[in-house]
Amino acid sequence: MLVSIKAIVVSSMVFFCSMTAGFTLAADKVDEFSLRPIISIEKRQDIRVAYDVKDDVWDAGIGKALYYVRGLLDSYKSMGVKPEQLHISVIMHGATAYWLLKDETYQEYKQDPFGYNPNEQVVKELLAHGVSVEICYSTMKGKGWQAEDLLPGVTIVHDAYTRLIDLQQKGYAYIRF
């Protein structure tokens, strides 16, 4: 009986030691990972980005693309890029165009007399930071909207696709939402 208890204790200690070694190895991997360099940006001037926004997806109570454009501005700011070096165009068309409507037209579109456009504040912020917020005229025409239905500062483009092609040919990076 004494021998079998001793064998159990020894095997338990071996198991415990191997477990501890495993945890030490895992901790080493975490330290090694945390020491790896984070790749930063090289280009810090004349940064051009075109957002193609047509999917009606939301995040944090606003249109997801608008949320991510604001995040991109914050990222560049945290890396020391001056706002005047950013040239960002956000082109809304199709299912997302209503994000750029004034409250009255937004209420009609959503069929909610008490509704309000939760995107209005972020659109104002983006415009204040020099972002060009644009809407497709073809979409507006199809929905029966007029220029006076739009939030202040929104630019009307002939159509989203020719605008995106034009921006890409001018060297803008393309991001689709």
N, C-alpha and C positions, 0 to 999 in steps of 0.2 A: 504494500500500500504506500509506503514511504517513497519508493522508487517511482511509482506512477505520478504522485503529486509533484515530485522533483522534476520529472519529465515535462509535466504540464507547465510548471513555473518557468523552466528554461525555454520551452517552445513559445510561451507567452512573451518572454523578454525578447526573443529573436523577432517575433512578430511586431512588437512595440518598436524595436530599434529600426526595423525595416520601414515601418510606418513613419517614424520620425525622419529617417533619411529621405523618404519620399516627399515629406513636407518641406524639408530643407531644399531639396532639388527644385520643388515647385517655387519656393521663395526666391531661389537663385534666378529662375527663369523670369519671374516678375521683375526683379531688379535689373536683369539684363535687358528686358523689354523697355523698361522705363528709361534706360540710358541711351537708347537708340535715338538718333537725331530726328527731329521733325522737319520734314521738307518744307521750306518756305517758298515764297514766290520770288522770281527773278525780275519779272517785268513790273515796274512800279510807275510807269508813265503811259499815258494814252491807252488805258485799258478799256476795251470796247466789248460790250455784252448785249446781246439781243435775246429777250425772253419771248418765246412763242407760247402764249397762254390761251388754251382752249378747253381744258378739262376743269369742270366745275367741282373742284375738290377743296375742302376747307381744313384749316389747322389753326388752333388757338383762337377760334371764333372769327377768323377772317379768311379771305381767299388764300389758299396755300401758297400760290406763286408770289403773292404780295408779301406774305410772311417770310419767304425765302429771299426775296430781293432785299428786304430790310436786313436780314441776316448777312447777306453778302456785303452790304454797306458796312455793317459792324465789323465783319472779318477784315476787310481792307483797312478800316480805321485802326483796328488793333495791331495791324502790321505796319502802321505809319504811312500808309498811302494817303495822299492829300485828295480831298473830294474832287477838286478840279481835274484830277487825272483820270477820273472815272466817267465813262460815257455809256450810260445804261439806258436802253429802250425796252419798254415793256409793252408788247403788242397784244391787246385783248381782242378776241373774236369768238364767234360761235357762242357756246354755252356760258362763257365767262363775261361777256360784254356787259351784262346787267350789273356787274360789280362797280361800274363807273357811272351809275345813274344817281341823280339827285333823289332825295327821299320821296318826293311826290310820285315820280315816275317809277321808282323802286317799289313803292307800295302797290301801284297799279299792276306792275309786272308780277310781283309775288302774290297778288290778290290778298293783301293784308293791310287793312286801313290803319293799323297801329304800328306797322313795320318801319324800320329805318335801315339805312345802308350801313352796316358795321364796317365796311371797307373805307368809308369816307376819311376817317382820321389817318389811316396808314397811307392813303393816296396823297393826302396833304403833306405828310412827312416826306414821302418819296419825292414829290415835286419840289419841296423846300431844299432837298439835298441834290437837286439837279437831274433827277431821273426823268426821262421823257415817258409819260404814261399815255399810251395811244390806243385808240379804238378803231376798228375796221368799219368803214363807211358802208360796205356791202351788208354787214350784219345789222348796222343801224337801220338801213333802208328796209331790210327784210322784217325788222321788228316794228317799223313805223316810228322810230325815235328821231328827234330833231336835236340840233346842237344845244338848244336851251335845256334839254333833258339831262345833260351831262354835268358831272362835277366840274367846278372851275379848274382850269389849267390842263384839262385833258385835251390832247391833240387828236384830230380826226385824220386818218390815213385812207387813201383810196381803197385799198384792200390789204388784208394782213399778209398774204403770200408775196405779193410784189414788194411790199415793204421789207419783209424778212430777207428776200433775195437781194434787194438793194443793200441792206445792212451787211449781209454776209460778204458781198462783193467788196465792201469797204473795210473788211477785216474784222468784223464783229464776231465774237464767239457766240455760238447758237446754243441756247438752253431751252428745252421744251417742257412745258407743264400742261 
